[in-house]
């Protein structure tokens, strides 16, 4: 296969799958990249004459698509209409999987499709905060928690702000809980010393004060349709396996009534699943030893019942993908 700069996308999906919106988003945000749509995985791969930017496929065609790819290290995204254990397991086991894209009968979220297409085309650009993706007219607030007391105060402030901005009690509580989970990861789990040893993660009950160059940034964004949190820390210490494994383990705990924990990083290791299961999107972008950017999004338009069964997206970007 050619090693020229990728300029195309591939969609492998049954004929009944709504792909028009995805094709439009990939072409627009992908700077005119070509898009191949094919129902048969083997035919799709046979038609690829250069490394594609990404392959999008459905849960039912995932195994056949990966098999048709053979040893090619192309990145793959799974179109899924509900939280799916098999897809999560495949994402954990196969580094070619970039994540799960929440997909309804009418398609996906337009801002999410544009984001993903742009990140694939320009992976070296600075990761965007959710405020930049949700559009003009949103309200955005930034917090820099340096101490345990400031972390706790930020959680309270975010819940109060959410209510003043029109969110209901349940939405405000979900947002403050997500803020707490994100900050505990960034304030306690992320910092390491010059030798790479954990500084605070082994005792999350201890009151701490971060050094100036350890302080993370939490950005809180509210639009008419969505609520979002961005957590950025300067350590870049969220490895891909841990990200997918934590979500999968939490999913299995809920599914099978188990209580498997992972205390290797200080906490129980369930915070990422709490974030995933409470929102419509959880994404992580990492530059090793430099930056971790985790985003959580809540869809305000959904009722409690609709939220339980909504398609959820789970991304880890960028990650290294090599051609064969």
C-alpha positions in Angstrom: 0.0 0.0 0.0 1.1 3.6 -0.6 2.6 5.6 2.3 1.4 8.9 0.9 -0.5 11.3 3.1 -4.0 9.9 3.8 -6.8 11.8 2.1 -9.8 9.4 2.2 -12.3 7.8 4.6 -14.1 4.5 4.3 -17.5 3.6 5.6 -18.4 -0.1 5.8 -22.1 -0.5 6.7 -25.2 -2.3 5.7 -27.4 -0.5 3.0 -30.0 0.4 5.6 -27.5 2.3 7.7 -28.0 6.1 7.5 -24.6 7.4 6.2 -25.4 10.6 4.3 -24.8 12.8 7.4 -21.5 11.1 8.1 -20.4 11.4 4.5 -21.2 15.1 4.4 -19.4 15.8 7.7 -16.3 13.8 6.6 -16.1 15.7 3.3 -16.7 19.1 4.8 -14.5 18.9 7.9 -12.0 16.7 6.2 -11.0 19.4 3.7 -12.6 17.6 0.8 -11.4 14.1 1.6 -13.0 11.4 -0.5 -15.4 9.0 1.1 -15.9 5.4 0.0 -19.2 3.7 1.2 -19.4 -0.1 0.8 -21.6 -2.8 2.4 -19.1 -5.6 2.0 -16.0 -5.4 4.1 -13.8 -7.4 1.7 -14.9 -5.3 -1.3 -14.3 -2.1 0.7 -10.8 -3.0 1.6 -10.0 -4.2 -1.9 -11.0 -0.8 -3.3 -8.6 1.1 -0.9 -5.5 2.1 -2.8 -3.9 4.2 0.0 -3.9 4.4 3.8 -7.3 5.9 4.7 -7.7 8.5 7.4 -10.1 6.1 9.1 -12.6 3.3 8.6 -16.1 3.6 10.1 -18.1 0.4 10.5 -21.0 -1.0 12.4 -21.0 -3.4 15.3 -22.3 -6.3 13.1 -19.6 -5.8 10.5 -16.7 -5.0 12.9 -15.2 -8.5 13.0 -15.4 -8.9 9.2 -13.9 -5.5 8.6 -10.9 -6.1 10.9 -10.4 -9.5 9.3 -10.5 -8.0 5.8 -7.9 -5.4 6.9 -5.5 -8.2 7.8 -2.3 -6.7 9.3 -3.0 -3.1 8.1 -2.8 -0.7 11.1 -5.6 1.6 9.9 -7.7 3.3 12.6 -11.3 2.1 13.0 -14.4 3.7 14.6 -17.4 1.7 15.5 -20.9 3.0 14.8 -23.0 1.8 17.8 -26.5 2.5 18.9 -26.1 1.4 22.5 -23.4 0.7 25.1 -22.0 -2.6 23.8 -19.6 -4.9 25.8 -18.2 -6.6 22.7 -17.3 -3.3 21.1 -15.6 -2.1 24.3 -13.7 -5.4 24.6 -12.5 -5.1 21.0 -11.5 -1.4 21.5 -9.4 -2.5 24.5 -7.8 -5.5 22.8 -7.2 -3.9 19.3 -5.2 -0.7 19.2 -6.6 0.1 15.7 -9.9 1.0 17.3 -10.1 4.7 17.9 -13.5 4.5 19.7 -17.2 4.1 19.6 -19.4 6.7 17.8 -22.9 7.0 19.1 -25.3 6.3 16.2 -29.1 6.6 16.0 -31.5 5.7 13.2 -31.1 9.2 11.8 -27.3 9.4 12.3 -25.1 11.1 14.8 -24.5 14.5 16.5 -23.3 16.9 13.8 -20.7 18.8 16.0 -19.3 15.4 17.0 -18.9 14.2 13.4 -17.2 17.5 12.5 -14.8 17.2 15.5 -13.8 13.7 14.7 -13.3 14.4 11.0 -11.1 17.4 11.7 -9.0 15.6 14.4 -8.3 12.8 11.9 -7.3 15.3 9.2 -5.2 17.5 11.5 -4.2 15.5 14.5 -1.4 17.9 15.5 -3.8 20.8 16.1 -4.5 21.8 19.7 -7.5 19.8 21.0 -10.6 22.0 21.0 -12.6 22.7 24.1 -16.2 21.8 23.9 -17.2 25.5 23.8 -15.5 25.7 20.4 -17.5 22.7 19.1 -20.9 23.6 20.5 -21.1 26.9 18.7 -21.4 30.6 19.3 -23.5 31.9 22.2 -22.5 29.3 24.8 -21.6 30.3 28.4 -18.1 29.2 29.4 -16.3 29.3 32.8 -12.8 28.2 33.7 -11.4 26.9 37.0 -7.9 26.2 38.1 -8.1 24.0 41.3 -4.8 24.0 43.1 -5.8 22.7 46.5 -8.2 20.1 47.9 -10.4 22.9 49.3 -10.5 24.6 45.8 -11.4 21.3 44.2 -14.4 20.9 46.6 -15.4 24.5 46.2 -15.3 24.1 42.4 -17.8 21.2 42.5 -20.2 23.3 44.6 -19.7 26.4 42.3 -20.4 24.4 39.2 -23.6 22.9 40.6 -24.8 26.4 41.6 -23.8 27.9 38.2 -25.6 25.1 36.4 -28.8 25.8 38.2 -28.5 29.6 37.6 -28.0 28.9 33.9 -31.3 27.0 33.8 -30.3 23.3 34.3 -32.6 21.1 36.3 -31.6 19.6 39.6 -30.7 16.2 38.1 -28.6 17.8 35.3 -26.8 20.0 37.8 -26.0 17.1 40.0 -24.8 15.0 37.1 -22.6 17.9 36.0 -21.1 18.5 39.5 -20.5 14.7 39.9 -18.7 14.6 36.6 -16.6 17.7 37.6 -15.6 15.9 40.8 -14.5 12.8 38.9 -12.5 14.7 36.4 -10.8 16.8 39.0 -9.9 13.9 41.2 -8.1 12.3 38.2 -6.3 15.5 37.3 -5.5 16.7 40.8 -4.6 13.4 42.6 -3.9 10.8 40.0 -2.0 12.7 37.2 0.9 14.4 39.1 4.2 12.6 39.2 7.7 13.7 40.5 10.8 14.1 38.4 11.3 10.3 38.6 7.8 9.5 37.3 6.5 8.4 40.7 3.0 9.1 41.8 2.8 12.1 44.2 -0.7 12.1 45.5 -2.7 9.2 44.0 -2.1 6.7 46.8 -4.0 8.8 49.4 -7.0 10.6 47.9 -8.2 11.6 51.3 -5.1 13.8 52.0 -5.4 17.6 51.7 -2.9 18.7 49.0 -1.6 21.8 47.3 -0.3 21.5 43.8 2.8 23.2 42.5 2.1 26.0 40.0 3.2 23.8 37.0 0.9 21.0 38.2 -2.4 22.9 38.2 -5.0 21.6 35.8 -7.7 23.6 34.0 -11.4 22.7 34.2 -13.7 24.4 31.6 -17.4 24.3 32.1 -19.6 25.0 29.1 -23.4 25.3 28.8 -25.5 25.7 25.6 -29.2 25.4 25.1 -28.8 21.7 24.2 -25.7 20.4 25.9 -23.6 20.7 29.1 -19.9 20.0 28.8 -16.7 19.8 30.9 -13.1 19.8 29.7 -10.3 18.8 32.0 -6.8 19.6 30.9 -3.7 18.6 32.9 0.0 19.0 32.0 1.1 15.4 32.6 -0.2 13.2 29.7 -0.5 10.1 31.8 -3.7 8.5 30.7 -2.7 5.4 28.7 -5.1 4.0 26.1 -5.5 0.6 27.7 -6.4 2.1 31.1 -9.0 4.4 29.5 -10.9 1.6 27.7 -10.3 -1.0 30.5 -11.8 1.3 33.2 -14.9 1.9 31.1 -15.3 -1.8 30.2 -14.8 -2.9 33.8 -17.4 -0.5 35.1 -19.8 -1.6 32.4 -19.4 -5.2 33.4 -19.8 -4.4 37.0 -23.2 -2.8 36.2 -24.2 -5.6 33.8 -23.3 -8.5 36.0 -23.7 -7.0 39.5 -20.0 -7.2 40.2 -17.7 -4.8 42.1 -14.3 -5.3 40.5 -11.9 -2.5 41.5 -8.5 -1.2 40.3 -6.6 0.6 43.0 -3.3 0.7 41.3 -3.6 4.5 40.6 -5.0 5.3 44.1 -8.8 5.3 43.3 -11.2 2.5 42.6 -10.7 3.0 38.9 -14.4 3.5 38.2 -14.5 7.2 37.6 -14.1 6.9 33.9 -17.1 4.6 33.7 -19.1 7.0 35.8 -18.3 9.7 33.3 -19.1 7.5 30.3 -22.4 6.2 31.7 -23.7 9.6 32.8 -23.2 11.5 29.5 -23.5 11.2 25.8 -19.8 11.5 25.0 -16.5 10.9 26.8 -13.3 11.6 24.9 -9.6 11.6 25.8 -6.8 13.2 23.9 -3.2 12.7 25.1 0.3 13.9 24.3 2.5 11.6 26.5 4.2 13.5 29.4 2.7 16.8 28.1 -1.0 16.9 28.1 -4.2 15.0 28.9 -7.5 16.4 27.7 -10.7 14.7 28.8 -14.1 15.9 27.8 -17.6 14.9 29.1 -20.8 16.0 27.5 -24.4 15.7 28.7 -27.4 16.0 26.3 -29.9 18.3 27.9 -32.7 17.4 25.5 -33.2 13.9 26.7 -35.5 12.7 29.4 -34.2 10.5 32.2 -35.6 7.4 30.4 -34.1 8.5 27.0 -30.8 9.2 28.6 -30.5 5.6 29.9 -30.7 4.1 26.4 -29.0 6.8 24.4 -26.1 6.0 22.1 -22.8 7.0 23.8 -19.6 8.0 22.2 -16.2 7.0 23.5 -13.0 8.2 21.9 -9.3 8.1 22.6 -7.3 10.4 20.2 -4.8 10.8 18.8 -3.0 7.5 18.9 -0.2 6.2 16.8 -1.3 4.2 13.8 1.4 2.7 11.4 0.9 1.5 7.9 2.2 -2.0 7.2 
